[in-house]
Amino acid sequence: MLLLYIIIPLFVVYGGLILYYWNGWQSIPYYIPSNEPVQTTISVIIPARNEEENIGQLLQALQNQTYPADLFEIIVIDDHSTDKTATIVQQFPSVKLIQLKEDNINSYKKKAIETGIAAATGDLIVTTDADCLPQSNWLATIASFKMEKQSAFIAAPVVFENNNSLLQIFQTLDFLVLQGITGASVYKNAHSMCNGANLAYEKKAFSEVNGFQGIDNIASGDDMLLMHKIWKQYPDKVHYLKSKEAIVFTQPMKTWKAFFNQRIRWASKAKNYDDKRIIVVLLLVYLFNLSFLILGVAGFFCSSYWIYLIGLWLAKTIVELPFVYNVASFFNKKSLLKYFLFFQPLHIMYTILSGLLGQFGKYEWKGRKVH
């Protein structure tokens, strides 16, 4: 029973954290763009590697933006693609294409973004990924928010487009939780969290913190690590944009292997976080999920621990469900909630594995092996 004296307090603290995020997400005011004219110049930066299936749709969506065409430019940085990515980009005359020349570096994506920013003429840098699709008012909403809030850094919402496969439904639900935590943590100024598929930051803020200098040797982290650098410079000017007009849609991984590689890549940057606040949160979440595995193993020695395991599974679901419901409502994904209880064991196991492998293992991303 000594084990329960450790696990129960862990659950209480974890439950309090989830309630904190739930309150934070609900507290974020829904942003409605003002009618004031906005003259912010924007550079949309898109790093791309072997994205022939997606890049054309993204560029067409950017051509269809309601924001004045003379106020924004599109820069695609081709990261050594071996397919028709560059050829497709060249079919859009208004898009600036840059070929990344550097090789044998550890963070190609950071180098691509850095290269794009060096060529950018806009005051506001907006980044997205080549497999994403923004809505027509995306840039207009970001620009209006920037003008109103005088933001140095803006984290904006991202959601997965899913079919009915087990893998894609699971990823979408899991990502909803991450998006809710992102919004709540940024709004509460609790810790740095964002996703590179939908970011905006001042070009001058990027320069003032020396861009990716100091984190350029880390393969991942072009989003959160940069966010924290800017937060340290402008702690009151980092904001979350809660608007359905600003949602960017992106693609989930197509295979379980690709999914695990993605999550290991995300977890790999944890050891490089300068933001100690999020390290405490990650440690708590990891230990809480690890307690399920410990209870499962303990059940082989005392079967009553399996009953406690099921009870903890249900308790975790009950605590998280109101939070996930609110986030799913915002992203129009409430239909997926019927799977939430049954995906819990899978979520727990992948959290344990990806957290471990992210610190000590290696992964493959975009055809490159990263140690």
N, C-alpha and C positions, 0 to 999 in steps of 0.2 A: 504493500500500500504506500510505501515511501515514494514510489514513482508518481502517484497521484498528487502528492503534496508539491511536486514540481510542475506537473502538467496543468493542474487546475489554475494556479496563479498565472501561468503562461497564457491560458485561454482567457482569463479575465483581462489581462493587459491587452491581448490581441483584440478582444471584443471591444474594449475601450477605444483602440486605435481605429477600428472599422466604424464605430459610431462617430468618431471625430471626423473621418473622411466623409461620412454620410452627411453630417451637418455642414461640412465645408462645401460639398457639391451643391446642396440645396441652397446655400447662402449666396452662391455666385449669381449676380443679377444677369438676366438674359439680355444680351446686347441688341439694341435696335439702332441701326445707323442713323445719324442725323441727316438733315437735308442740306446742311452747309456744304458748299463746294469744297472739294479737296484737291490740292495741287501737289501732293506728295509724289515724287518720282520713285519708281519701283524697278528693281532688277530682280527678275525671277531666275534663280540659279538651279539648274537641274543636272546633277551628276548622272551619267548613264553608262552602263556596261552591258552589252549584249541584250538590249531591250527592244529589238525589232518588233516584237509582238505588242508592245505597249506605247512606245514613244509617240507614234502618230496620233493616237487618241488623245494623249495628254496635250500635245501641241495644238490640236484642233480645239480642245476645250479652252486653252489659253487664248486662242484667236477669237473665241466667242465671249470673252469677258466683257462685262458692261463698263468696266473702268476705261477711261479714254486711252485710246491706243498710243497717243503721243506722250503719255505719262508713264508707260512701262515698256521694258524691254525683256526679251527672253534669251537666256544664255544657256546653251547645252554644252557640257564638258564631256566629251567622249573618252571614257576610261579604257583605252586599248580594246575596244570591241572587235570581235572577230566575225560578227554577223553584219546585217544591213542597217544597223542603227544610224550610222553617219549618213548613209545614202538617203534614208527616210527624212532625217533632219534637214538635209539640203533641199528637200522639196518644199520647205517653208522659207521663202526668201527673207522674211522679216526676222527670222531666228538666227542668232549669232552662234556658230558652231566653233568650239575650240577643241583641238585634239590634245589630250594629255600626253606629254612627252616623257615625263619622269618615269623611271622604272626602279625596281628593287628597293621600294620604300615600304614601310609597314602600314601606313594608312593612306590608301589610294583615294578614298572618298574625301578625306580632309583636304588632300592636295588638290583634288578636283574642285571642291568648293572654294578653296583659297584662290585657285587660278581664276575661277569665274568672278569672284569678288574683285580681284585685281583689274579685271577688264570692265567691271560694272560702272555705269554712270549714274545709277539711281541712288537716292539718299537712303532708301529702305531696301534691305536685302530680304527677299522671300525665298525660302527653300522648299522644295518638294522632291519626291522621288519619281523616277521615270515610269513606274507602274501605278501611278496615282491618277485620280480624276477629280478636279475641283468643280464646283458649281459656278454658274455664270457670274454671280455677285461676289465671288471669293475675294478678289483683289479689292473691290470697292468697299467691302465690309472691313477688311484688314486696314485699309488706308483711313477709313473713317474712325475706326477704333484707335489707331495710332495718333491721329490728330487730336481726338478728344482726351485720351489718357496720357498723351506725351510719353508713350512707352519707349523704353530702350530695347526691350525684348518681349516678344509676344509668343506664347505657346497657344496653339489652336487645335481644334478637335480633329481626330482621325478615326475612321471606322473601317472595318473589313467588309467587303462584299462577299457574301457566302452563298454557296448552293446548299443542298440538303445532305451533303456527305458528313460523316462523323467528324472527320478531321477539320473541315472548314467551320462547322458549327462550334466545335470546341475552341478553335482559335478565336472566333468572333466573340464568344462569351468571355474568354480569358482576357482578350484585348479591351473589352468594355470595362472590366475591373481596373485595368491599368489606366484607361482614359479617365475614369472617375477619380482615381487617386491623383492623377496628374492635375486635373482641374482643382480639386480640393486643396492639394498641397501648395500649388502656386497661389491660389486666392488667399489662403491662410498664411502665406509666407513661411510655410513649415519646412520645406526643403525643395531642392531643385529637381524638377522632373518634366520631361517633354518628349516629343517624338519628331525626328528630323523630316518626316513627311509633310509637316505643316508648321513652319516656323517663320517668324519675321523678326529682324533686328536691324537697328540703325547701322549703317556702314561705318559711321564714325565711332560707334561703340565697339564694333569689331576691331577697328584700328587701335583704339585706346587701350584695349586689353591685349594687344599684340596678337590678335587672331588665335590661331591654334598653337602658338608658341608655348612650349612646356607640356603640351598634350599631343603633339604631332607624332610622337613615337608609339602611340597607343592605337591599335587597329580600329577600335570602335570609339564612340563618344563624341562624334561631331555635333551632337545635339546637347546632351545633358552636361558634359564637361565644359562646353563653351557657355552654356546657360549660366553655370555657376560662376565662371569667370566674370561675366557681365553683371550677375547679381551682386558680386562683391563690390563692383564699381558703382552700380545703381540699384541698391536694395529695394528702393521704393518705386522702381520703374520697370519691374518685371511682372507681366500680367498674363492672365488667361482669358482668351476670347471665347465666351460661351454664346455661340450663335449657330443656328442650323445652316445659315447661309455660308458660314465659314468652314463647314465640314468638308474634309477631303476624304475621298473613298480610295481604298487601296486593296491590293490583292493578298489573300492569305497564301501561305506556303502550299504547294501542291502535293508534297509527300511528307511523311512523318520524319524522314531523315532531314529534309530541308527545314522543317519546323524546329527540330531539336538543334540544328546548327544555328538557326536564327536566335533561339533563346539562349544558347550557350554564348553566342556573340554578344548579346545584350548583357548577360551576366558577367562577361569577362571584364567589363570596364569597372565593376564594383570595387575592385582592389585599388583603382586609381582615383576614386572619388575624393575630392578635397572637401566635399560637404559632409561633415561628420554626422549631421542630423539624419541623413538618409541611411548612413551605415548602421546606425542604431535600429532604424526601422527594418532594414533588410535582415539584420541579425535576428530580431524578434520574429519576423515572419518565417525565416528559415528554421529556427528552433521550434516554433509552433508546428510547422509542417513535419519536421523530423519526429516530433512526439507521436505522430500517427504510426510511423514505422516502428518506433520503439514499443508502442503498445501492441502492435501486430506480432512482433517477435516475442514479447513477454507473454502473449497469449498461448504460446506453445509450452510454456512452463506452468501457467495458471490460466485456465480458460476464461475466468471472469474478466481478464483484461480485454478479451474480445468484445465483451458487452460494453465495457467502457469505451472501446474504440468506436463502436457503432454510435454510442451516445455522443461522443465528441464530434463525430461526422455530422450528426443531425444538428448539434448545437452550433457548429461552424456554419452550416447552411442557414440556419435561422437568423444568426447574427448578420450574415452577409447579405441576405436576400433583399431587405428593404433598400440598402445602398445600391445593389445591382439593379433592382427594379427601377429606381429613379434614373440611373444612368442609361439603362436600356430604353426607357421612355423617351429620353432626349434624342437618342440615335434611332428611334423607331425599330427597335429590336426586341420588343417585349415577347414576341412569339417564341423566342429561343429560351425563355426562362423555364419552360417545362423540362428542359434537359439539365438544369443547374445542379440539382441534387445528385444525379447519376454521374456527372462529370467530376465530382469532387475527388474521388480516389485518383483519377488520372491527373488532375491538377496538382494534387499533393505529391505524387511520385515525380512528375516532371519538374516541379519546383526543387525537390531534393536533388535530382540528378543534374539539372542544368546549373543549379547553384554551385554544386561541387565541381563539375567539369569546367565551368566557366573560370574557376580560379586555378585549376591544375591541369586541365586538358587542352586540347586543340580542336579547331573546327575548320570547316570548309565553307567559303563564302564567295559567290560569283566565280567559281572555278579556281579559287586560290586557297591554299592551305595556310592557316594562321596559327601560330604557336602562342 
